[in-house]
Amino acid sequence: MSISYHDSNTRMSQATIHNGTVYLAGQVPRDASADMRGQTEQVLARIDELLAQAGTSKENLLSAQIWVTSMAEFDQMNAAWDAWVVPGRPPVRAALEAKLAKPEWKVEIMVVAALPEA
């Protein structure tokens, strides 16, 4: 059994890979001054980066978990998500309202993706 850990510190890794599956940590925005859509776009761009580093892409998403701080802004998050997700290949998804680690963050997204078959 082989597990690889990427972008790690003493507390966590940003990605782990096991048995052809890539697991990403929850991703949050870098610029918290943006609105919900802007923060979501930042998070999705970071997910693209991490998936590429792991050797896969959003085309191979299996699942997504999304936390938003306010369902009143849920449509803004969905607008960014819908523009990003690959048509015809949406992953299973759960989304809920939650208090995040920093009050200025509006969204956190965690995904799981398959590695493409060689």
Secondary structure, 3 states (H helix, E strand, C coil): CCEEEEEECCCCEEEEEECCEEEECCECCCCCCCCHHHHHHHHHHHHHHHHHHHCCCHHHEEEEEEEECCHHHHHHHHHHHHHHCCCCCCCEEEEEECCCCCCCCCEEEEEEEECCCC
